[in-house]
Amino acid sequence: MIILKWFLVTYFGLVVLFQTYMAAEHKDPSKTRPSSKAFSAVIHLGFIYWILEVM
């Protein structure tokens, strides 16, 4: 269970970093801001972490 929890934390962290990096590389104003993507990813991560804590 602990390994799964750390895997999810690492996975979501890498996803946030990758999305922010891609948005910074392209600087496309038509795409959503990287800060909103990171914020939504943090919300999802907190929700999954809470589920794992309850289990």
C-alpha positions as CSV (number, residue, x, y, z in Angstrom):
1,M,0.0,0.0,0.0
2,I,2.8,2.4,0.8
3,I,4.6,1.6,-2.5
4,L,1.3,2.3,-4.4
5,K,1.0,5.6,-2.5
6,W,4.5,6.7,-3.4
7,F,4.0,5.6,-7.0
8,L,1.0,7.8,-7.3
9,V,2.7,10.8,-5.7
10,T,5.7,10.4,-8.0
11,Y,3.5,9.9,-11.1
12,F,1.4,12.9,-10.5
13,G,4.4,15.0,-9.7
14,L,6.0,14.0,-13.0
15,V,2.8,14.7,-14.9
16,V,2.6,18.3,-13.4
17,L,6.2,18.9,-14.2
18,F,5.8,17.6,-17.8
19,Q,2.7,19.7,-18.4
20,T,4.3,22.8,-17.1
21,Y,7.4,22.2,-19.1
22,M,5.4,21.6,-22.3
23,A,3.3,24.7,-21.8
24,A,6.5,26.8,-21.1
25,E,8.2,25.4,-24.2
26,H,5.4,26.2,-26.6
27,K,3.9,29.3,-25.0
28,D,0.6,28.8,-26.8
29,P,-2.0,31.3,-25.5
30,S,-4.8,29.1,-26.8
31,K,-3.9,26.4,-24.3
32,T,-4.9,26.5,-20.6
33,R,-2.4,28.1,-18.2
34,P,0.0,25.6,-16.6
35,S,-0.9,27.0,-13.2
36,S,-4.5,25.8,-13.6
37,K,-3.3,22.4,-14.8
38,A,-1.0,22.1,-11.8
39,F,-3.8,23.2,-9.5
40,S,-6.2,20.6,-10.9
41,A,-3.5,17.9,-10.7
42,V,-2.9,18.8,-7.0
43,I,-6.6,18.5,-6.3
44,H,-6.7,15.1,-7.9
45,L,-3.6,14.0,-6.0
46,G,-5.0,15.2,-2.7
47,F,-8.3,13.3,-3.4
48,I,-6.4,10.0,-4.3
49,Y,-4.1,10.4,-1.2
50,W,-7.2,10.9,1.0
51,I,-8.8,7.7,-0.4
52,L,-5.6,5.8,0.2
53,E,-5.5,7.1,3.8
54,V,-9.1,6.1,4.4
55,M,-8.3,2.6,3.0
